[in-house]
Amino acid sequence: MSERADDDDIIVLREFGTELDAQFASAVLEANGIPARVAADTAGGALPSIAMLYPVRLLVRAGDASLARELLDSTADPPAD
């Protein structure tokens, strides 16, 4: 059995302490054409503190992971004067 992920396999790209942070990262990726989903075990948002024990996960396709990391790690250019 192969350990290599296929491009269409879903992977956990990052883990976050809050669902809001994960949703923001997902929105950045979606705005750049990379499908992303947020998976949280916070009882439907009723118990957000559970994320400290079970981090909120940002999911992407394995084939998009490299570009997704690059986008999330990049900094925004300062506004022009």
mmCIF file of the N, C-alpha and C atoms, coordinates in Angstrom:
data_MODEL
# 
_entry.id   MODEL 
# 
loop_
_atom_site.group_PDB 
_atom_site.id 
_atom_site.type_symbol 
_atom_site.label_atom_id 
_atom_site.label_alt_id 
_atom_site.label_comp_id 
_atom_site.label_asym_id 
_atom_site.label_entity_id 
_atom_site.label_seq_id 
_atom_site.pdbx_PDB_ins_code 
_atom_site.Cartn_x 
_atom_site.Cartn_y 
_atom_site.Cartn_z 
_atom_site.occupancy 
_atom_site.B_iso_or_equiv 
_atom_site.pdbx_formal_charge 
_atom_site.auth_seq_id 
_atom_site.auth_comp_id 
_atom_site.auth_asym_id 
_atom_site.auth_atom_id 
_atom_site.pdbx_PDB_model_num 
ATOM 1   N N  . MET A 1 1  ? 0.830   -1.167 0.000  1.00 0.00 ? 1  MET A N  1 
ATOM 2   C CA . MET A 1 1  ? 0.000   0.000  0.000  1.00 0.00 ? 1  MET A CA 1 
ATOM 3   C C  . MET A 1 1  ? 0.884   1.243  0.000  1.00 0.00 ? 1  MET A C  1 
ATOM 4   N N  . SER A 1 2  ? 0.519   2.236  -0.803 1.00 0.00 ? 2  SER A N  1 
ATOM 5   C CA . SER A 1 2  ? 1.325   3.439  -0.951 1.00 0.00 ? 2  SER A CA 1 
ATOM 6   C C  . SER A 1 2  ? 1.027   4.452  0.145  1.00 0.00 ? 2  SER A C  1 
ATOM 7   N N  . GLU A 1 3  ? 2.086   5.068  0.675  1.00 0.00 ? 3  GLU A N  1 
ATOM 8   C CA . GLU A 1 3  ? 1.948   6.112  1.691  1.00 0.00 ? 3  GLU A CA 1 
ATOM 9   C C  . GLU A 1 3  ? 1.763   7.479  1.032  1.00 0.00 ? 3  GLU A C  1 
ATOM 10  N N  . ARG A 1 4  ? 2.029   7.558  -0.270 1.00 0.00 ? 4  ARG A N  1 
ATOM 11  C CA . ARG A 1 4  ? 1.956   8.823  -0.991 1.00 0.00 ? 4  ARG A CA 1 
ATOM 12  C C  . ARG A 1 4  ? 0.513   9.254  -1.167 1.00 0.00 ? 4  ARG A C  1 
ATOM 13  N N  . ALA A 1 5  ? 0.238   10.535 -0.929 1.00 0.00 ? 5  ALA A N  1 
ATOM 14  C CA . ALA A 1 5  ? -1.112  11.066 -1.093 1.00 0.00 ? 5  ALA A CA 1 
ATOM 15  C C  . ALA A 1 5  ? -1.352  11.392 -2.563 1.00 0.00 ? 5  ALA A C  1 
ATOM 16  N N  . ASP A 1 6  ? -2.518  11.022 -3.063 1.00 0.00 ? 6  ASP A N  1 
ATOM 17  C CA . ASP A 1 6  ? -2.927  11.426 -4.403 1.00 0.00 ? 6  ASP A CA 1 
ATOM 18  C C  . ASP A 1 6  ? -3.323  12.888 -4.358 1.00 0.00 ? 6  ASP A C  1 
ATOM 19  N N  . ASP A 1 7  ? -3.272  13.565 -5.511 1.00 0.00 ? 7  ASP A N  1 
ATOM 20  C CA . ASP A 1 7  ? -3.598  14.993 -5.566 1.00 0.00 ? 7  ASP A CA 1 
ATOM 21  C C  . ASP A 1 7  ? -5.003  15.302 -5.077 1.00 0.00 ? 7  ASP A C  1 
ATOM 22  N N  . ASP A 1 8  ? -5.945  14.361 -5.224 1.00 0.00 ? 8  ASP A N  1 
ATOM 23  C CA . ASP A 1 8  ? -7.323  14.593 -4.809 1.00 0.00 ? 8  ASP A CA 1 
ATOM 24  C C  . ASP A 1 8  ? -7.600  14.184 -3.363 1.00 0.00 ? 8  ASP A C  1 
ATOM 25  N N  . ASP A 1 9  ? -6.619  13.585 -2.690 1.00 0.00 ? 9  ASP A N  1 
ATOM 26  C CA . ASP A 1 9  ? -6.805  13.232 -1.275 1.00 0.00 ? 9  ASP A CA 1 
ATOM 27  C C  . ASP A 1 9  ? -6.939  14.504 -0.452 1.00 0.00 ? 9  ASP A C  1 
ATOM 28  N N  . ILE A 1 10 ? -7.765  14.443 0.564  1.00 0.00 ? 10 ILE A N  1 
ATOM 29  C CA . ILE A 1 10 ? -7.955  15.579 1.463  1.00 0.00 ? 10 ILE A CA 1 
ATOM 30  C C  . ILE A 1 10 ? -6.964  15.462 2.613  1.00 0.00 ? 10 ILE A C  1 
ATOM 31  N N  . ILE A 1 11 ? -6.252  16.559 2.872  1.00 0.00 ? 11 ILE A N  1 
ATOM 32  C CA . ILE A 1 11 ? -5.270  16.571 3.954  1.00 0.00 ? 11 ILE A CA 1 
ATOM 33  C C  . ILE A 1 11 ? -5.563  17.726 4.910  1.00 0.00 ? 11 ILE A C  1 
ATOM 34  N N  . VAL A 1 12 ? -5.023  17.629 6.104  1.00 0.00 ? 12 VAL A N  1 
ATOM 35  C CA . VAL A 1 12 ? -5.091  18.732 7.062  1.00 0.00 ? 12 VAL A CA 1 
ATOM 36  C C  . VAL A 1 12 ? -3.909  19.641 6.765  1.00 0.00 ? 12 VAL A C  1 
ATOM 37  N N  . LEU A 1 13 ? -4.200  20.845 6.303  1.00 0.00 ? 13 LEU A N  1 
ATOM 38  C CA . LEU A 1 13 ? -3.145  21.795 5.967  1.00 0.00 ? 13 LEU A CA 1 
ATOM 39  C C  . LEU A 1 13 ? -2.622  22.484 7.216  1.00 0.00 ? 13 LEU A C  1 
ATOM 40  N N  . ARG A 1 14 ? -3.541  22.915 8.080  1.00 0.00 ? 14 ARG A N  1 
ATOM 41  C CA . ARG A 1 14 ? -3.181  23.623 9.310  1.00 0.00 ? 14 ARG A CA 1 
ATOM 42  C C  . ARG A 1 14 ? -4.197  23.322 10.392 1.00 0.00 ? 14 ARG A C  1 
ATOM 43  N N  . GLU A 1 15 ? -3.800  23.585 11.637 1.00 0.00 ? 15 GLU A N  1 
ATOM 44  C CA . GLU A 1 15 ? -4.714  23.495 12.779 1.00 0.00 ? 15 GLU A CA 1 
ATOM 45  C C  . GLU A 1 15 ? -4.738  24.853 13.463 1.00 0.00 ? 15 GLU A C  1 
ATOM 46  N N  . PHE A 1 16 ? -5.912  25.245 13.939 1.00 0.00 ? 16 PHE A N  1 
ATOM 47  C CA . PHE A 1 16 ? -6.111  26.550 14.550 1.00 0.00 ? 16 PHE A CA 1 
ATOM 48  C C  . PHE A 1 16 ? -6.755  26.405 15.916 1.00 0.00 ? 16 PHE A C  1 
ATOM 49  N N  . GLY A 1 17 ? -6.549  27.406 16.753 1.00 0.00 ? 17 GLY A N  1 
ATOM 50  C CA . GLY A 1 17 ? -7.152  27.420 18.084 1.00 0.00 ? 17 GLY A CA 1 
ATOM 51  C C  . GLY A 1 17 ? -8.566  27.960 18.098 1.00 0.00 ? 17 GLY A C  1 
ATOM 52  N N  . THR A 1 18 ? -8.967  28.666 17.022 1.00 0.00 ? 18 THR A N  1 
ATOM 53  C CA . THR A 1 18 ? -10.332 29.185 16.941 1.00 0.00 ? 18 THR A CA 1 
ATOM 54  C C  . THR A 1 18 ? -10.906 28.916 15.555 1.00 0.00 ? 18 THR A C  1 
ATOM 55  N N  . GLU A 1 19 ? -12.212 28.774 15.516 1.00 0.00 ? 19 GLU A N  1 
ATOM 56  C CA . GLU A 1 19 ? -12.880 28.542 14.234 1.00 0.00 ? 19 GLU A CA 1 
ATOM 57  C C  . GLU A 1 19 ? -12.811 29.788 13.357 1.00 0.00 ? 19 GLU A C  1 
ATOM 58  N N  . LEU A 1 20 ? -12.831 30.953 13.968 1.00 0.00 ? 20 LEU A N  1 
ATOM 59  C CA . LEU A 1 20 ? -12.750 32.202 13.205 1.00 0.00 ? 20 LEU A CA 1 
ATOM 60  C C  . LEU A 1 20 ? -11.447 32.297 12.429 1.00 0.00 ? 20 LEU A C  1 
ATOM 61  N N  . ASP A 1 21 ? -10.334 31.948 13.058 1.00 0.00 ? 21 ASP A N  1 
ATOM 62  C CA . ASP A 1 21 ? -9.043  31.970 12.373 1.00 0.00 ? 21 ASP A CA 1 
ATOM 63  C C  . ASP A 1 21 ? -9.029  30.983 11.204 1.00 0.00 ? 21 ASP A C  1 
ATOM 64  N N  . ALA A 1 22 ? -9.587  29.811 11.418 1.00 0.00 ? 22 ALA A N  1 
ATOM 65  C CA . ALA A 1 22 ? -9.636  28.806 10.356 1.00 0.00 ? 22 ALA A CA 1 
ATOM 66  C C  . ALA A 1 22 ? -10.537 29.261 9.211  1.00 0.00 ? 22 ALA A C  1 
ATOM 67  N N  . GLN A 1 23 ? -11.665 29.894 9.536  1.00 0.00 ? 23 GLN A N  1 
ATOM 68  C CA . GLN A 1 23 ? -12.578 30.393 8.496  1.00 0.00 ? 23 GLN A CA 1 
ATOM 69  C C  . GLN A 1 23 ? -11.911 31.499 7.687  1.00 0.00 ? 23 GLN A C  1 
ATOM 70  N N  . PHE A 1 24 ? -11.144 32.351 8.352  1.00 0.00 ? 24 PHE A N  1 
ATOM 71  C CA . PHE A 1 24 ? -10.428 33.411 7.646  1.00 0.00 ? 24 PHE A CA 1 
ATOM 72  C C  . PHE A 1 24 ? -9.423  32.810 6.666  1.00 0.00 ? 24 PHE A C  1 
ATOM 73  N N  . ALA A 1 25 ? -8.642  31.835 7.110  1.00 0.00 ? 25 ALA A N  1 
ATOM 74  C CA . ALA A 1 25 ? -7.670  31.181 6.234  1.00 0.00 ? 25 ALA A CA 1 
ATOM 75  C C  . ALA A 1 25 ? -8.368  30.490 5.068  1.00 0.00 ? 25 ALA A C  1 
ATOM 76  N N  . SER A 1 26 ? -9.505  29.854 5.342  1.00 0.00 ? 26 SER A N  1 
ATOM 77  C CA . SER A 1 26 ? -10.280 29.208 4.288  1.00 0.00 ? 26 SER A CA 1 
ATOM 78  C C  . SER A 1 26 ? -10.748 30.230 3.258  1.00 0.00 ? 26 SER A C  1 
ATOM 79  N N  . ALA A 1 27 ? -11.197 31.393 3.722  1.00 0.00 ? 27 ALA A N  1 
ATOM 80  C CA . ALA A 1 27 ? -11.664 32.448 2.816  1.00 0.00 ? 27 ALA A CA 1 
ATOM 81  C C  . ALA A 1 27 ? -10.529 32.960 1.930  1.00 0.00 ? 27 ALA A C  1 
ATOM 82  N N  . VAL A 1 28 ? -9.326  33.088 2.493  1.00 0.00 ? 28 VAL A N  1 
ATOM 83  C CA . VAL A 1 28 ? -8.162  33.518 1.712  1.00 0.00 ? 28 VAL A CA 1 
ATOM 84  C C  . VAL A 1 28 ? -7.895  32.510 0.596  1.00 0.00 ? 28 VAL A C  1 
ATOM 85  N N  . LEU A 1 29 ? -7.923  31.236 0.947  1.00 0.00 ? 29 LEU A N  1 
ATOM 86  C CA . LEU A 1 29 ? -7.669  30.202 -0.063 1.00 0.00 ? 29 LEU A CA 1 
ATOM 87  C C  . LEU A 1 29 ? -8.760  30.185 -1.124 1.00 0.00 ? 29 LEU A C  1 
ATOM 88  N N  . GLU A 1 30 ? -10.017 30.226 -0.705 1.00 0.00 ? 30 GLU A N  1 
ATOM 89  C CA . GLU A 1 30 ? -11.143 30.212 -1.648 1.00 0.00 ? 30 GLU A CA 1 
ATOM 90  C C  . GLU A 1 30 ? -11.065 31.407 -2.599 1.00 0.00 ? 30 GLU A C  1 
ATOM 91  N N  . ALA A 1 31 ? -10.678 32.588 -2.081 1.00 0.00 ? 31 ALA A N  1 
ATOM 92  C CA . ALA A 1 31 ? -10.566 33.784 -2.916 1.00 0.00 ? 31 ALA A CA 1 
ATOM 93  C C  . ALA A 1 31 ? -9.465  33.638 -3.969 1.00 0.00 ? 31 ALA A C  1 
ATOM 94  N N  . ASN A 1 32 ? -8.542  32.732 -3.724 1.00 0.00 ? 32 ASN A N  1 
ATOM 95  C CA . ASN A 1 32 ? -7.457  32.473 -4.671 1.00 0.00 ? 32 ASN A CA 1 
ATOM 96  C C  . ASN A 1 32 ? -7.668  31.192 -5.459 1.00 0.00 ? 32 ASN A C  1 
ATOM 97  N N  . GLY A 1 33 ? -8.885  30.680 -5.455 1.00 0.00 ? 33 GLY A N  1 
ATOM 98  C CA . GLY A 1 33 ? -9.239  29.536 -6.292 1.00 0.00 ? 33 GLY A CA 1 
ATOM 99  C C  . GLY A 1 33 ? -8.891  28.173 -5.723 1.00 0.00 ? 33 GLY A C  1 
ATOM 100 N N  . ILE A 1 34 ? -8.582  28.100 -4.435 1.00 0.00 ? 34 ILE A N  1 
ATOM 101 C CA . ILE A 1 34 ? -8.249  26.818 -3.809 1.00 0.00 ? 34 ILE A CA 1 
ATOM 102 C C  . ILE A 1 34 ? -9.403  26.402 -2.912 1.00 0.00 ? 34 ILE A C  1 
ATOM 103 N N  . PRO A 1 35 ? -10.096 25.318 -3.261 1.00 0.00 ? 35 PRO A N  1 
ATOM 104 C CA . PRO A 1 35 ? -11.189 24.847 -2.403 1.00 0.00 ? 35 PRO A CA 1 
ATOM 105 C C  . PRO A 1 35 ? -10.648 24.443 -1.031 1.00 0.00 ? 35 PRO A C  1 
ATOM 106 N N  . ALA A 1 36 ? -11.321 24.895 0.017  1.00 0.00 ? 36 ALA A N  1 
ATOM 107 C CA . ALA A 1 36 ? -10.891 24.583 1.382  1.00 0.00 ? 36 ALA A CA 1 
ATOM 108 C C  . ALA A 1 36 ? -12.118 24.399 2.261  1.00 0.00 ? 36 ALA A C  1 
ATOM 109 N N  . ARG A 1 37 ? -11.968 23.591 3.290  1.00 0.00 ? 37 ARG A N  1 
ATOM 110 C CA . ARG A 1 37 ? -13.048 23.357 4.248  1.00 0.00 ? 37 ARG A CA 1 
ATOM 111 C C  . ARG A 1 37 ? -12.494 23.430 5.652  1.00 0.00 ? 37 ARG A C  1 
ATOM 112 N N  . VAL A 1 38 ? -13.366 23.802 6.580  1.00 0.00 ? 38 VAL A N  1 
ATOM 113 C CA . VAL A 1 38 ? -13.003 23.874 7.986  1.00 0.00 ? 38 VAL A CA 1 
ATOM 114 C C  . VAL A 1 38 ? -13.715 22.745 8.713  1.00 0.00 ? 38 VAL A C  1 
ATOM 115 N N  . ALA A 1 39 ? -12.973 21.994 9.514  1.00 0.00 ? 39 ALA A N  1 
ATOM 116 C CA . ALA A 1 39 ? -13.541 20.914 10.324 1.00 0.00 ? 39 ALA A CA 1 
ATOM 117 C C  . ALA A 1 39 ? -13.296 21.238 11.789 1.00 0.00 ? 39 ALA A C  1 
ATOM 118 N N  . ALA A 1 40 ? -14.397 21.363 12.530 1.00 0.00 ? 40 ALA A N  1 
ATOM 119 C CA . ALA A 1 40 ? -14.280 21.721 13.946 1.00 0.00 ? 40 ALA A CA 1 
ATOM 120 C C  . ALA A 1 40 ? -15.130 20.778 14.783 1.00 0.00 ? 40 ALA A C  1 
ATOM 121 N N  . ASP A 1 41 ? -14.594 20.376 15.904 1.00 0.00 ? 41 ASP A N  1 
ATOM 122 C CA . ASP A 1 41 ? -15.321 19.542 16.862 1.00 0.00 ? 41 ASP A CA 1 
ATOM 123 C C  . ASP A 1 41 ? -15.703 20.398 18.067 1.00 0.00 ? 41 ASP A C  1 
ATOM 124 N N  . THR A 1 42 ? -16.503 21.443 17.801 1.00 0.00 ? 42 THR A N  1 
ATOM 125 C CA . THR A 1 42 ? -16.868 22.395 18.862 1.00 0.00 ? 42 THR A CA 1 
ATOM 126 C C  . THR A 1 42 ? -18.361 22.366 19.162 1.00 0.00 ? 42 THR A C  1 
ATOM 127 N N  . ALA A 1 43 ? -18.982 21.227 18.984 1.00 0.00 ? 43 ALA A N  1 
ATOM 128 C CA . ALA A 1 43 ? -20.414 21.063 19.248 1.00 0.00 ? 43 ALA A CA 1 
ATOM 129 C C  . ALA A 1 43 ? -21.238 22.094 18.482 1.00 0.00 ? 43 ALA A C  1 
ATOM 130 N N  . GLY A 1 44 ? -20.924 22.239 17.208 1.00 0.00 ? 44 GLY A N  1 
ATOM 131 C CA . GLY A 1 44 ? -21.661 23.174 16.381 1.00 0.00 ? 44 GLY A CA 1 
ATOM 132 C C  . GLY A 1 44 ? -21.470 24.619 16.784 1.00 0.00 ? 44 GLY A C  1 
ATOM 133 N N  . GLY A 1 45 ? -20.353 24.927 17.410 1.00 0.00 ? 45 GLY A N  1 
ATOM 134 C CA . GLY A 1 45 ? -20.067 26.279 17.854 1.00 0.00 ? 45 GLY A CA 1 
ATOM 135 C C  . GLY A 1 45 ? -20.530 26.573 19.269 1.00 0.00 ? 45 GLY A C  1 
ATOM 136 N N  . ALA A 1 46 ? -21.260 25.639 19.876 1.00 0.00 ? 46 ALA A N  1 
ATOM 137 C CA . ALA A 1 46 ? -21.776 25.857 21.234 1.00 0.00 ? 46 ALA A CA 1 
ATOM 138 C C  . ALA A 1 46 ? -20.670 25.819 22.289 1.00 0.00 ? 46 ALA A C  1 
ATOM 139 N N  . LEU A 1 47 ? -19.593 25.096 22.006 1.00 0.00 ? 47 LEU A N  1 
ATOM 140 C CA . LEU A 1 47 ? -18.490 24.971 22.966 1.00 0.00 ? 47 LEU A CA 1 
ATOM 141 C C  . LEU A 1 47 ? -17.162 25.294 22.284 1.00 0.00 ? 47 LEU A C  1 
ATOM 142 N N  . PRO A 1 48 ? -16.932 26.566 21.948 1.00 0.00 ? 48 PRO A N  1 
ATOM 143 C CA . PRO A 1 48 ? -15.703 26.907 21.218 1.00 0.00 ? 48 PRO A CA 1 
ATOM 144 C C  . PRO A 1 48 ? -14.422 26.603 21.979 1.00 0.00 ? 48 PRO A C  1 
ATOM 145 N N  . SER A 1 49 ? -14.482 26.518 23.302 1.00 0.00 ? 49 SER A N  1 
ATOM 146 C CA . SER A 1 49 ? -13.268 26.236 24.078 1.00 0.00 ? 49 SER A CA 1 
ATOM 147 C C  . SER A 1 49 ? -12.746 24.822 23.851 1.00 0.00 ? 49 SER A C  1 
ATOM 148 N N  . ILE A 1 50 ? -13.571 23.939 23.300 1.00 0.00 ? 50 ILE A N  1 
ATOM 149 C CA . ILE A 1 50 ? -13.104 22.577 22.988 1.00 0.00 ? 50 ILE A CA 1 
ATOM 150 C C  . ILE A 1 50 ? -11.956 22.615 21.984 1.00 0.00 ? 50 ILE A C  1 
ATOM 151 N N  . ALA A 1 51 ? -11.882 23.690 21.181 1.00 0.00 ? 51 ALA A N  1 
ATOM 152 C CA . ALA A 1 51 ? -10.816 23.806 20.178 1.00 0.00 ? 51 ALA A CA 1 
ATOM 153 C C  . ALA A 1 51 ? -9.437  23.811 20.815 1.00 0.00 ? 51 ALA A C  1 
ATOM 154 N N  . MET A 1 52 ? -9.347  24.128 22.110 1.00 0.00 ? 52 MET A N  1 
ATOM 155 C CA . MET A 1 52 ? -8.041  24.062 22.782 1.00 0.00 ? 52 MET A CA 1 
ATOM 156 C C  . MET A 1 52 ? -7.568  22.611 22.903 1.00 0.00 ? 52 MET A C  1 
ATOM 157 N N  . LEU A 1 53 ? -8.508  21.688 23.022 1.00 0.00 ? 53 LEU A N  1 
ATOM 158 C CA . LEU A 1 53 ? -8.157  20.265 23.105 1.00 0.00 ? 53 LEU A CA 1 
ATOM 159 C C  . LEU A 1 53 ? -8.155  19.596 21.738 1.00 0.00 ? 53 LEU A C  1 
ATOM 160 N N  . TYR A 1 54 ? -9.110  19.991 20.899 1.00 0.00 ? 54 TYR A N  1 
ATOM 161 C CA . TYR A 1 54 ? -9.262  19.421 19.562 1.00 0.00 ? 54 TYR A CA 1 
ATOM 162 C C  . TYR A 1 54 ? -9.217  20.566 18.562 1.00 0.00 ? 54 TYR A C  1 
ATOM 163 N N  . PRO A 1 55 ? -8.031  20.899 18.055 1.00 0.00 ? 55 PRO A N  1 
ATOM 164 C CA . PRO A 1 55 ? -7.898  22.068 17.186 1.00 0.00 ? 55 PRO A CA 1 
ATOM 165 C C  . PRO A 1 55 ? -8.824  22.012 15.967 1.00 0.00 ? 55 PRO A C  1 
ATOM 166 N N  . VAL A 1 56 ? -9.186  23.196 15.512 1.00 0.00 ? 56 VAL A N  1 
ATOM 167 C CA . VAL A 1 56 ? -9.985  23.344 14.298 1.00 0.00 ? 56 VAL A CA 1 
ATOM 168 C C  . VAL A 1 56 ? -9.045  23.106 13.124 1.00 0.00 ? 56 VAL A C  1 
ATOM 169 N N  . ARG A 1 57 ? -9.473  22.269 12.180 1.00 0.00 ? 57 ARG A N  1 
ATOM 170 C CA . ARG A 1 57 ? -8.612  21.869 11.079 1.00 0.00 ? 57 ARG A CA 1 
ATOM 171 C C  . ARG A 1 57 ? -9.022  22.532 9.763  1.00 0.00 ? 57 ARG A C  1 
ATOM 172 N N  . LEU A 1 58 ? -8.020  22.939 9.003  1.00 0.00 ? 58 LEU A N  1 
ATOM 173 C CA . LEU A 1 58 ? -8.227  23.480 7.662  1.00 0.00 ? 58 LEU A CA 1 
ATOM 174 C C  . LEU A 1 58 ? -7.856  22.392 6.671  1.00 0.00 ? 58 LEU A C  1 
ATOM 175 N N  . LEU A 1 59 ? -8.814  21.991 5.848  1.00 0.00 ? 59 LEU A N  1 
ATOM 176 C CA . LEU A 1 59 ? -8.634  20.873 4.922  1.00 0.00 ? 59 LEU A CA 1 
ATOM 177 C C  . LEU A 1 59 ? -8.540  21.366 3.487  1.00 0.00 ? 59 LEU A C  1 
ATOM 178 N N  . VAL A 1 60 ? -7.605  20.793 2.732  1.00 0.00 ? 60 VAL A N  1 
ATOM 179 C CA . VAL A 1 60 ? -7.459  21.087 1.304  1.00 0.00 ? 60 VAL A CA 1 
ATOM 180 C C  . VAL A 1 60 ? -7.090  19.800 0.574  1.00 0.00 ? 60 VAL A C  1 
ATOM 181 N N  . ARG A 1 61 ? -7.160  19.850 -0.753 1.00 0.00 ? 61 ARG A N  1 
ATOM 182 C CA . ARG A 1 61 ? -6.686  18.716 -1.548 1.00 0.00 ? 61 ARG A CA 1 
ATOM 183 C C  . ARG A 1 61 ? -5.158  18.681 -1.497 1.00 0.00 ? 61 ARG A C  1 
ATOM 184 N N  . ALA A 1 62 ? -4.595  17.495 -1.496 1.00 0.00 ? 62 ALA A N  1 
ATOM 185 C CA . ALA A 1 62 ? -3.141  17.342 -1.427 1.00 0.00 ? 62 ALA A CA 1 
ATOM 186 C C  . ALA A 1 62 ? -2.453  18.079 -2.569 1.00 0.00 ? 62 ALA A C  1 
ATOM 187 N N  . GLY A 1 63 ? -3.055  18.067 -3.733 1.00 0.00 ? 63 GLY A N  1 
ATOM 188 C CA . GLY A 1 63 ? -2.467  18.745 -4.893 1.00 0.00 ? 63 GLY A CA 1 
ATOM 189 C C  . GLY A 1 63 ? -2.424  20.256 -4.750 1.00 0.00 ? 63 GLY A C  1 
ATOM 190 N N  . ASP A 1 64 ? -3.249  20.818 -3.873 1.00 0.00 ? 64 ASP A N  1 
ATOM 191 C CA . ASP A 1 64 ? -3.285  22.268 -3.648 1.00 0.00 ? 64 ASP A CA 1 
ATOM 192 C C  . ASP A 1 64 ? -2.457  22.693 -2.437 1.00 0.00 ? 64 ASP A C  1 
ATOM 193 N N  . ALA A 1 65 ? -1.917  21.751 -1.695 1.00 0.00 ? 65 ALA A N  1 
ATOM 194 C CA . ALA A 1 65 ? -1.275  22.048 -0.409 1.00 0.00 ? 65 ALA A CA 1 
ATOM 195 C C  . ALA A 1 65 ? -0.098  23.005 -0.544 1.00 0.00 ? 65 ALA A C  1 
ATOM 196 N N  . SER A 1 66 ? 0.766   22.812 -1.500 1.00 0.00 ? 66 SER A N  1 
ATOM 197 C CA . SER A 1 66 ? 1.954   23.655 -1.636 1.00 0.00 ? 66 SER A CA 1 
ATOM 198 C C  . SER A 1 66 ? 1.572   25.105 -1.895 1.00 0.00 ? 66 SER A C  1 
ATOM 199 N N  . LEU A 1 67 ? 0.681   25.338 -2.852 1.00 0.00 ? 67 LEU A N  1 
ATOM 200 C CA . LEU A 1 67 ? 0.242   26.697 -3.154 1.00 0.00 ? 67 LEU A CA 1 
ATOM 201 C C  . LEU A 1 67 ? -0.532  27.289 -1.978 1.00 0.00 ? 67 LEU A C  1 
ATOM 202 N N  . ALA A 1 68 ? -1.339  26.481 -1.317 1.00 0.00 ? 68 ALA A N  1 
ATOM 203 C CA . ALA A 1 68 ? -2.101  26.961 -0.164 1.00 0.00 ? 68 ALA A CA 1 
ATOM 204 C C  . ALA A 1 68 ? -1.168  27.415 0.950  1.00 0.00 ? 68 ALA A C  1 
ATOM 205 N N  . ARG A 1 69 ? -0.137  26.651 1.232  1.00 0.00 ? 69 ARG A N  1 
ATOM 206 C CA . ARG A 1 69 ? 0.836   27.053 2.258  1.00 0.00 ? 69 ARG A CA 1 
ATOM 207 C C  . ARG A 1 69 ? 1.525   28.363 1.870  1.00 0.00 ? 69 ARG A C  1 
ATOM 208 N N  . GLU A 1 70 ? 1.900   28.461 0.605  1.00 0.00 ? 70 GLU A N  1 
ATOM 209 C CA . GLU A 1 70 ? 2.565   29.670 0.120  1.00 0.00 ? 70 GLU A CA 1 
ATOM 210 C C  . GLU A 1 70 ? 1.654   30.886 0.291  1.00 0.00 ? 70 GLU A C  1 
ATOM 211 N N  . LEU A 1 71 ? 0.380   30.743 -0.048 1.00 0.00 ? 71 LEU A N  1 
ATOM 212 C CA . LEU A 1 71 ? -0.559  31.859 0.090  1.00 0.00 ? 71 LEU A CA 1 
ATOM 213 C C  . LEU A 1 71 ? -0.735  32.253 1.552  1.00 0.00 ? 71 LEU A C  1 
ATOM 214 N N  . LEU A 1 72 ? -0.885  31.282 2.435  1.00 0.00 ? 72 LEU A N  1 
ATOM 215 C CA . LEU A 1 72 ? -1.117  31.597 3.847  1.00 0.00 ? 72 LEU A CA 1 
ATOM 216 C C  . LEU A 1 72 ? 0.148   32.135 4.530  1.00 0.00 ? 72 LEU A C  1 
ATOM 217 N N  . ASP A 1 73 ? 1.316   31.774 4.016  1.00 0.00 ? 73 ASP A N  1 
ATOM 218 C CA . ASP A 1 73 ? 2.569   32.236 4.616  1.00 0.00 ? 73 ASP A CA 1 
ATOM 219 C C  . ASP A 1 73 ? 3.030   33.585 4.076  1.00 0.00 ? 73 ASP A C  1 
ATOM 220 N N  . SER A 1 74 ? 2.425   34.038 2.972  1.00 0.00 ? 74 SER A N  1 
ATOM 221 C CA . SER A 1 74 ? 2.855   35.294 2.372  1.00 0.00 ? 74 SER A CA 1 
ATOM 222 C C  . SER A 1 74 ? 2.300   36.486 3.153  1.00 0.00 ? 74 SER A C  1 
ATOM 223 N N  . THR A 1 75 ? 2.963   37.605 3.033  1.00 0.00 ? 75 THR A N  1 
ATOM 224 C CA . THR A 1 75 ? 2.504   38.819 3.682  1.00 0.00 ? 75 THR A CA 1 
ATOM 225 C C  . THR A 1 75 ? 1.902   39.752 2.643  1.00 0.00 ? 75 THR A C  1 
ATOM 226 N N  . ALA A 1 76 ? 0.992   40.583 3.069  1.00 0.00 ? 76 ALA A N  1 
ATOM 227 C CA . ALA A 1 76 ? 0.359   41.532 2.165  1.00 0.00 ? 76 ALA A CA 1 
ATOM 228 C C  . ALA A 1 76 ? 1.287   42.715 1.929  1.00 0.00 ? 76 ALA A C  1 
ATOM 229 N N  . ASP A 1 77 ? 1.245   43.251 0.718  1.00 0.00 ? 77 ASP A N  1 
ATOM 230 C CA . ASP A 1 77 ? 2.007   44.457 0.420  1.00 0.00 ? 77 ASP A CA 1 
ATOM 231 C C  . ASP A 1 77 ? 1.381   45.631 1.152  1.00 0.00 ? 77 ASP A C  1 
ATOM 232 N N  . PRO A 1 78 ? 2.222   46.554 1.633  1.00 0.00 ? 78 PRO A N  1 
ATOM 233 C CA . PRO A 1 78 ? 1.653   47.718 2.297  1.00 0.00 ? 78 PRO A CA 1 
ATOM 234 C C  . PRO A 1 78 ? 0.894   48.589 1.286  1.00 0.00 ? 78 PRO A C  1 
ATOM 235 N N  . PRO A 1 79 ? -0.110  49.327 1.741  1.00 0.00 ? 79 PRO A N  1 
ATOM 236 C CA . PRO A 1 79 ? -0.882  50.162 0.823  1.00 0.00 ? 79 PRO A CA 1 
ATOM 237 C C  . PRO A 1 79 ? -0.009  51.268 0.220  1.00 0.00 ? 79 PRO A C  1 
ATOM 238 N N  . ALA A 1 80 ? -0.286  51.602 -1.017 1.00 0.00 ? 80 ALA A N  1 
ATOM 239 C CA . ALA A 1 80 ? 0.468   52.664 -1.678 1.00 0.00 ? 80 ALA A CA 1 
ATOM 240 C C  . ALA A 1 80 ? 0.037   54.010 -1.122 1.00 0.00 ? 80 ALA A C  1 
ATOM 241 N N  . ASP A 1 81 ? 0.970   54.937 -1.066 1.00 0.00 ? 81 ASP A N  1 
ATOM 242 C CA . ASP A 1 81 ? 0.666   56.282 -0.558 1.00 0.00 ? 81 ASP A CA 1 
ATOM 243 C C  . ASP A 1 81 ? -0.127  57.087 -1.554 1.00 0.00 ? 81 ASP A C  1 
# 
